[in-house]
Structures are given as C-alpha cells and as structure tokens.
C-alpha cells in the first residue's frame, strides 16, 4: 500500500501536479448531462428555442449551451411546409411608396408596425394568419385568421391592432403583395394618417421581422395534424399568439415582448414623475 502511495507521489512530482489531482474524477460529463436534460425540458415547453434563448432561459453561457447541444446532438425541430400557390399580382399598378424603415431604429412603441401573413396547412387546405407587429417591443399587436388571403384579412388584422392598442403607428411597413397595394388598404392608412412603407419587390429580408416571427411561431404551434377540427387549430393559434407575447423570450429583448413593454412603460413613468417633481420645485423657488 505504501509502495502505491509512493509511486503516486513520484508520478505527481514528475508531472508537476499535486498528488490529490491524480485521484480527481472530472465532473464535467455529469454536469453536461444535467444541462442536456435541462435543455430538453425547456424545449418541451419552448420548441423553437435555439442556443441563445436557451442560454437566457437557463441563465448559462451561450457557448456552453451550444457545446452541449452539439455534444448530445440536440436541435430545435425544423419543418418544411408545402406553400400555397400565390395569386398573380403582375397586373397591379406600381406603388410609389419606398422603404422607410430600412435604416430606422424606433426608440418607442407605436412608431413602426410591420404587417404580413402566413399560411398553415390543415386537412389539405390552407388557413391564413395575418399579423401586425410593433418593431420596438416585438409584440404582436393585432391579428386575424381567415380561410383565404385577401385585403379584407389584412384590413381586419390592422383594425384589430388599432383596437387593442387604442392608437395608430407613424409608419406601417409590409411587402408589396397585392393585398397591401390594394386601393382599399392604402385608403385606410391614409384616413388614419399613417405613412406607408414597402419592401422592394422580391426582397423578403426587408421584412425580416415578420419572416423570423413566423418561423418560430409555427414550430411553437406544432404540427396542425394533431388537431381534430379547424376550431381547435384556430384556438391553438390564438393561444400561441398569447404565448409569443407573454412567455416566449425574444433573443434581442432577452425577455418576452409584453415584459419588455411593461418595463419600458415603468421607466417612462419614473422619468415623468421625476420631471414633474423638478417642475414643481422650480415653481416653488420662483414664487
């Protein structure tokens, strides 16, 4: 026994390390396994989370999250869906509105809203979801579900946003789909004194806010085939909008949109209270 201890001491001396380190069993594999399990648990509730959102949710370094995901081959699900045929809008008149949000970074809610719609295939038919999103808070402020995509669908989504926020934006951005370039839609925005902004033709990245939203939205919603009826699917879409606004972490915000909005309004209220106090103090000193 003494011989073994002596050999350990000799080896440790030769290696330039302490003898105790030769008895150390690394805990990293065990910790990685625990983190992998935690990642899977988060994915069960938030299927679309990549390593950045996972790092925020688990309060862990994103590089470690990425390493463990690669080690255990953990990936958010990716689905390819059949796209519905698009209507031909070559006959639409050319629009004169340019992209007003290309280099714009709003610093408050309701300055820039973006509008778009997506499709969800169900029982060999397509269901359409039109949304209006506030760029500053990333919150879906209005939406509408329909069986066909037309100007009425996007108009109702926009009117829903007016009702829910009790306001209008300064700028409303979208692509140049026939629904958005229609006279009825343009007239509605002009009545509300909203400035229209359009992405360039065949440039979906210029409305990337919405493109990114829908990619994660469909993953969180899950396969439509799991619903027995259209009514169940529609209910799930409404619940998923609520989940997106109130629970799902947005990578840029590092929190859900509604939480970000509440924090912003709280700070604004604090500043206004401070300014009011300064004004009152100035008045007292002036009298």
N, C-alpha and C positions, 0 to 999 in steps of 0.2 A: 504493500500500500504506500509506504514511504517512498519507494522507488518510483511509483507512478506520479506522486506529488512532485518529486524531484525532477522527473522528466518534464512535467508540465511547466515547472519553474524555469527550467533550462530552455524549453521551447519558447516560452513567453519572452525570456531575455533576448533570445536570438531574433525574435520577430519585433522586438522593441515595443511590446504591449504589456498590459498588466495580466497577471495570471488569471484573474477573475473573468476577463473578457473571453478567455478560451472556453468558459462554461456558459457563456451567454447564448441564449436561443432567440433569434430575431423575432420580433412581434409584428413586423410589417405585413407578412402574409395574412395573419389573423385580422389585423386592422383593415387590410384591403378587402377581405371577405366581408367584414362587417359593413364597410362602406358600400360595397356592391349590393348588399341586401337592402341598405337604406335607399340606394338609387332605385332599385326595383320597386320598393314601396312607394316612393314619390311618383315613379312612372305609372303606377297603378291608379293614381289619382290625377296625374297630370301627364298624359301620354306624349304630348308634343315637346316636353322639356328637353333641350339639349344641355351640353355641359355647363353653359353659362348660367342658365336658370337653375339648374341643379345645384350649382355652387352657391347661389344666393339662398335657395331653399334650405340647404343643408349647412350653410354658413361654413363652407370649406373652400380652400383654394381651388380655383377652376382647373389649374394644371394637374392637380392630384385627381380631381374628378375625371378629367379626360384620360389620364393614365390608367385609372381603374376601369373605366368604361372599355378602353382598348384591351386591357388585360383579360377581362371577363366577356368581351365581345357583346357589350350592352349598347344597343342602338335604339333611338326613338323609332317607332314604326313609320314607314313610308308607304303611301298608297298611290297608285296611278289610277285615275278615274277616266272613264270614257267622257269625252266632251260632246255637248250637243252641237248640232250644226248652227252656225251663225247666219243671221239674216244678212242679205246683201245690202250694204248701205252706200254703194257707189253712186246712187242717184241723189244722195243728199247734197244740199248746197254746201260749199266750202265755208268754214267758220272763220271769223276774223279774230277770235279771242286767242291770245297767246298763253304760254305757261307763266303764270305769275308767281308760282311757289318754288321755282327751280332753285333759287339761291336765298329763299326766305326761311328764317327760323323764328317762328312765333314765340313770344315770351309770356303769353297769357292764353286762357281758354277762349274759344269762340272767335278767334281771328281767322283761322283757316280750317275749313271742314273739307274732307275728301269723300267722294261718293263712288260706289262701284257695286257690282252684283256678281254673285257666283251661282253655281248650279250644284244640285245634289241629286244623284240618280236614285230612283226608288221604284221598284216594280216595273222596270222597262220604260219609265217615264222620268221627266226631269222636274224637280222642284227648284224654284229660284229664290235666292235670298239677296235683297238689296240692303246695303248698309250705308250709314253716314257716320264718319269718324272724325273726332276732333284731334287735330295733329298734336297740339300741345300736351294733352292728357292721354292721348291714345285710346280714349273711351269711345265706344260705340254709342252715339247719342240718338240715333234713330234707325229703324229698320222695318222692313216689310217682306212678307213671304207670299209668293204667288205661283201660279201654275204656268205662267208664261211671262217672258221678259218683254216689257213694253214701257212706254213713257208713263203709264198710269202706275206701274210698280215703283219706279224710282221717285215719282212725284209723291206717292204716299209715304215712302221712306223719309223723304225730305220734310214733309209736313209733320211726320212723327217726331223728327228731330226738333222742329220748331216748338211743338207742344211740350216735349219733355224738358227742354232747356229754357223755354219761355224767352227765347232770343233768336237772333239770326247771326250768321258769321259775316265777316267783312269780305272773305273770299271763299268761293266754293269750287273745288278742283275735281276733275274727272278725266276720263279718256274721251275720245271722240266717237263713241258708239252712237248709233242712230237714236237711241233713247235720250241721250244727253244733248244732242244737237237739234232736237226737235223744237219747233216753234213754241209748243205748249210749255216745255220745260224752261226755255230761255225767257219766256214771258213771265213765268212765276218768279224767277230770280230777279228780273228787272223790277217787278212790282215790290219786291222786298228790298230793293236797292243793294243787292249782293253782286259783287264783281265776279264774273265767270272766268275760270282758268281751265285750260285744256292741255293735256299731254300732246306731244307731237304724234302724228299718225304712226302706228306700228311701233310704239315706244312704251311698252308696259312698265318698264323700270321707272318711268317718270311718274307713275302712280304706285310706286313700290310699297307705300304704307299699306294699301289695301291688299296687294298681292301677298305680302307677308302675313297679313291678318288671316286671310282665307286658308293659307297653307296649314297654319297651326289650328285654326278653327275646326277644320274637317277631321284632323287627327284626334282632337279632343272629343268631337262628336261621336267618332267611331263609325263602323260600317252601318249604313242605312238598312241593310238587310235584317238587322236584328230587331227591327220594329215590325209589328204585325199590321199596323194601319198607318195611313198618312197622318191621321190626327196625332198618333203617338210620336211620329217623327217631328211634326210641327211643334209639339210641346217640348220635345228634347232640344230643338233649335233655340226656342225662347230661353230655356234653362241654360243652354250653352252660352248665349249672349250674356246672361247674368253672371255666369261663372267667369267669362272673359273679363267683364268689367270689374268684378268684385273680389275674385280669388286668384286668377292666373297672373303670375309675375311677368311683367314686361321687362325684357332684357335692358332696354335703355333706361327705364324708370327705376328698375330694381325693386319694384313693388307693383301691385295691381293698379289699374288706372283710377278707380274710384278712391283708393287710399291716397294716391298722388294728388288728386284733385282736392280732397279734404285737407291735406297738409298744406297745399298752396293757399286755399281759402283761409286757413287758420293763420298763416303768415301774413296774408294781406290784411286780415282783421287786426292783427297785432300792430302792424305798421300804421294803420289808420287810427287806432287807439292812441298810439304814441304821438302821431301828428296832431290829433285833437287836443291832447294834453299840452303840447307845445304851444298851440294857438291860444288856448285858454290862459296859459301862463303869460304869454305875450300881451294879451288883452289886459290882464290884471296889472302888469307892470306899466302899461300905457295909461292906465287911469289914475 
